Amino acid sequence: MTADLASTPSRRHDLDWIRVGAFLLLILYHVGMFYVPWGWHVKSSHQVDGLIPAMLLTNPWRLTLLFLVSGAATRFLFDGLERKGAAPGRLAGSRVLRLLPPLVFAMFVVVPPQSYYEIVEAVRGYLPGADPYHNAYTADFWIRYATASGNWCDGDGCLITPTWNHMWFVAYLLVYSLILAGLLAVTRGALKRLGGVLEKALSGWGLLIWPILFLAAIRWWLAPIFPITHALTDDWYNHALSFSAFLFGFLIARSETLKQGFIRIRLPALILGLIGWIGWTAYVLSFPEASATVPTDALRRIMRIVYAIQQWSFIAAILGYGARYLTRGGPLLRYLTIGVFPFYIAHQTIIVVAGHHLAKLGLPLIAEAGLIIGITVLGCWLTYEVARRIGWLGLVLGIRPARAPETER
């Protein structure tokens, strides 16, 4: 999504496949958010507590992995630009052109239905008997949304608009890319040489141990002070986590040594990740949000380490197994590599709108969930196909138009 892998002179098919798989997994995760007891924009009448362990399996690492592979993709893009004599400013311009139009378009066109139906469901809960589609809470919705004048508040706080919701990932990626371009300009490319330092520091079991210690440290000290908000300006634990992963991916993308290191530790990493997942899941299920029982501070601190173990171990295992087995490209990978960005832009709004309306039909769980998944995949695919056919307007849906072949002279 972040760098145009299809247009870079060098590529790693394993990272392409991992990136595609991570985004498709994200779609299923957001479908799951419709059913688990955690708060979300809209909710099904079917609450499926059994989904919680599956959600907790990916929750600690899925977005960190995406930032890592996005950093790697940015490295391939920058190296391609550098070979053409382009300065880091060209990287910054490329990222602004690629990420800013879909971010702005999504905030004012794609995301508003998510906020609308969130308000509708809140009204249905707070004003029983009221027609949720015709009341003061949703009147002139888009104007109030765009001008931050909605005053949509309840006992849990206010809905601040305009908002980027799931597009926070793109906003952060844009900011990180600009910071990286600045660092590359200031260091005159010396930043890339840190990859060699990482190769030495992460040799052997260090590739598993040192990242876990880093993730445990920031979760130990930063997470309690700066809970994740996705609001950019006050999200310091998230920045420490996500920007570090992005920069790490940029630095190691071309390292054959570390690639082989991930292959060697893939099985121990997977086993350690599964152990961490079992421990983290047991902890979460033992202390649900609505429970009057709360964990001790000592237990919280221990579980921050367990969380970090699960987080990095699964990332290391995925990178290792991907490097070992996902080595082939092909037409399907090229199609999906370009398509995951429009899929990402559209998916959550489709899930929210479809979920809200399907929930009112009283369908059995299997039928409802199957329809939501099917509608989401179809809607994302249609978004992608439309974006491919509208030229430069496709930028707002995450597709840069292909260059026309040069005519022979």
Summary of the structure (lengths in Angstrom):
residues: 409
radius of gyration: 22.0
end to end distance: 35.2
largest distance: 77.4
contacts: 1269
relative contact order: 0.14
helix: 70%
strand: 1%
